[in-house]
Amino acid sequence: MSVEDSNSPVPPPQGDPVVTAGLEIAVKWGAALGGPEHLKVALQALEPQLKREHQLRLKQLEIQREASERQASGARERRHHVFRMTGLYLGAVISVAMLSAGIYVAQDVWWLATLLCGPSLIAMGKIFVLRRSDADDMTAISRGARASTNAAAQAQPPVP
């Protein structure tokens, strides 16, 4: 049975196969149910169920979206935590290395020891651990390094 064979007052659409197939199915259902009045009653009875299924599907999609957002947020938080902890470990290793190197060379190269164990050590710790570097940091570091170098130069005994 096709659209052309039926006694339907609806003219067949030209060129759209989806609409044509839909009309053919509607005509078959209408004929099977005993006429368009029965089809209309059946569709009206089916409409509340379709609305409930649609609402259920929308709710499921919303739950899926929220779950994927939670997963993405959790992954982002884990990456951020790993990033912060890596910076913390790196800052600790660099600080200990600078302090150790400063102590090791203190006997022979005093000016290098003052640079390694002085304000630059605190500045490196601040940069890696706090992830902050203010504009005044560099001036304070240079002023502190100058002061520590001058103090160490005055405290050094003259070379025989």
C-alpha positions, 0 to 999 in steps of 0.5 A, a space after each residue: 500500500 502506498 500514499 497514492 493508493 489511499 483515499 487520503 486527502 493529504 497530497 504526497 510530498 515531492 522528493 522527501 523520502 522521510 516524510 513519504 515513509 512517515 505518511 505511508 506508515 500513518 496510512 497503514 496504521 489508520 487502515 489497521 485501526 479502522 480509520 483516521 478517528 481511531 488513529 487519532 485516539 490511539 495517538 492521543 493515548 500514546 502522547 503522555 507515554 512519549 512525553 514521559 519517555 522524553 522527560 526520562 531521556 532528558 533527565 538521563 542526559 543531564 545526569 550523564 553530563 553532570 557525571 562527565 563534568 565531575 570526572 573532568 573536574 576531578 581530573 583537573 584537580 588531580 593534575 593541579 595537585 600533581 603540579 603543585 606537589 612537583 613544584 614543592 618537591 623541586 623547590 625543596 631539592 633546589 633549596 637543599 642543593 643550594 644550601 649544601 653547595 654554599 656550605 661546601 664552597 664556603 671555605 674556599 669561595 666565600 662570595 659564592 657561598 654568600 650568594 648560594 646561602 643568602 637571599 637567593 635561597 629564600 627567593 627560590 623557595 618563594 618562587 617554587 613553593 608559593 608560586 609568587 614573585 613580586 616586583 620588589 623581590 629582585 631588588 631585595 635579593 640584590 640588596 641582600 646579596 650586596 650586603 651579605 657579600 660586603 659583610 663576608 668580605 670584611 670578615 675574611 682574614 687577609 690572604 698571607 
